[in-house]
Each structure stands twice: as structure tokens, then as C-alpha cells.
Amino acid sequence: MKKLIAIAAVVAAGAALVPLWTAVRAPDQRPRPAPGEAAAYAYLCDNAKDEGPHDECGHWFVVTSGGRTWQLTDAVERGYVDLTADGRYLAYQRAGDGRLVVRDLVGGTVRAVQEAAPGVDGDRLAYRPALLGRGRWLYVDYVAGWQGVDEPPSFVVDVATGRTVWLLPRGSWLDRLDDDGSRLMVEDDKSFSVMDASGTTTRPLPARLRAVEATGALAPDGTGRAAQVVSRNFPAGGTDIRPARLVTIDTGTGKALHDVRLSLPLKDRASICDVSRWAGSRDVLLRCGTSELFHEIIFRVDTRTGRHTKVGETRPPRSHLFELVRAAD
């Protein structure tokens, strides 16, 4: 696996990768979001006569914690968005200039970043932003519109300063970024790397996690462990993709610490699960989707024994949804 590249090295190679930021008052919306009101969720509606959003369903709707709904008309149609867990910050690609923006729904400001990535047009290549650390960091990767499109490296930006602090190697994705941005963990199909001020450590993934049945991504706990689910079958190779095992590794050595069998009460054979986050010193939360779109069941699982407890269940807040992003996610 290639090593992560600190942005200082990137700047030396060419300043075009350094983003330019502005902070402006949010443009008027009709109807306007209530001042100081965070979001509960955002959604793209689905036209019942078609398989995707179009016309009135081309733009995201934002539903506030107080129940108000307004339309995000300055975002590119059908682009990707993300919300912080508290619903205060919203990230998306702005229409017109195509710039990535982070919007403060409480303070009413918008910060925009310009990244020199050719061909980001929504069809050939699209941005996919993810807000981290309560909105302090913006992680951006890319989604290709069709096969054969070369995806640029993902990157992490400091939202307050606009400075790109990490550039990931091609073909890798982010597993974890510490709250202060000083350490991160990335993964590709065969290995993972941990990088901080002391350097970079790259380890091969255990064989079980290199198999196609491994779902989601490694979920580090920040103290030297990471967990990942292994399903019964890969979607393209079998009809039962329910979770089979939960594997925990030592991120210092790459060795497996625990490999436990899962017997979650999931009757739906299309229930695919991944690790949402750690909950204490030995438990993780598994978020399991079903064949019903946006219906999820959450379990708390002991990484050493596989014992589980159902702790929650979420259903779509409305019908005819094409995409849904919850603040709590």
C-alpha cells in the first residue's frame, strides 16, 4: 500500500491542490430555514413513476429539529450531502460554481472550498463529502459515474482554515480521524495504515478481512483496536448476506485479537451489517440494513463473545424517499 502523503509534500509538488476558502452569508432560500435551527435529516424524494429524482425531486429537502422543511436549491441536483451528528453543519456541492461548501445552519454562514479536481461534473465524477469531529473536518472522496473513470485521491480539510491537512493515496479510504486531526487510519483492499507525527505504519489485513465477504470498513476505537463484520455471502455471490462473524484486530500488529460468531435475530437474508462505532471498552454498535429501504436495526455486540442486545430500530421518516441522511448518523 502507498503511504499517506502529508499536504506539505503535495504543496511542494504544486500549489493547485491547496483549496481557496471564503465565508459568506448563506443565500436566501424560499422558504427560508428558521435562524438557529439545526437539521434532523435531509432527503431526496422519489418520483413514484420513475426510478430516481427529477424535476421537483432533483434538490435535497432539509427537515429541521423543529419540523420545518426547506429546499436546498443552491446545491447541485442529485449530489451528495452530509450532516453532523448534532445537525448544525451541512456539507454539499454548490450549483453554479461547483464548489464544496460547509453550511452552518445555526450561524447562517457558508464556507466554500475550491479543489483542483478535473471533471467533477456530477455525471462523470462527483464529490462525496463527510463531516467529522463535529464539523471541524471535511473528508471528501469521489464517486465515478461509470466504470473507467479515474478517481482522484481523497483528502481531509480543516473547515476553519480551509487547509488540506491529509491527502490519501488512490484506492484507499478513511477509517478514522482523531478529533484533533493528528492521527488517522486508512485502508485499501489488502492493508491498512496508521499515520501520526511519528510516521506511518502499514500492516496487511488478516486473510478473513481481505475476503469479499468483509462488509463496511474497519472501525478503530482510537486505542489500538478495530473491528469489522464478515457476512455469510458477498451480494454478487450469494443470496444470504447476513452477518456471520465479527473480527477484532490489533492496529499495531495487524493480528486478529478476536473472531466471534454472530447469531443476530435477522430474518431478512438481505440484512447487511457494519460497525457503526465502539460503545465502551469491548462492545461495538452494529447498524444493520434490511430489504426495506432506510430501515435499520441497531445491535450492541460484545467483541469477545459475540453476545448481542438490540438497542434500536429506525424506519424512514416519510414515504417515497430516494436518498436519506440523518443527523444522528
Secondary structure, DSSP 8 states (H G I E B T S, - for coil): ----EEHHHHHHH-GGGS-EEEEEE----SS---TT--EEEEEEE--TTSSS--GGGSS-EEEETTS-EEE-TTB-TT--EEE-TTS-EEEEEBTTT--EEEEETTT-EEEEEE---TT-SSSSEEEEEEEEGGGTEEEEEEEESSTT------EEEETTT--EEEE--TT-EEEEE-TTSS-EEEE-SSEEEEEETTEEEEEE--HHHHSTTEEEEEEE-SSSEEEEEEESS-TTT-S---EEEEEEEETTT--EEEEEE-------TT--EEEEEE-SSSEEEEEEE-SSTT-EEEEEEETTT--EEEEEEE--SSSSEEEEEETT-
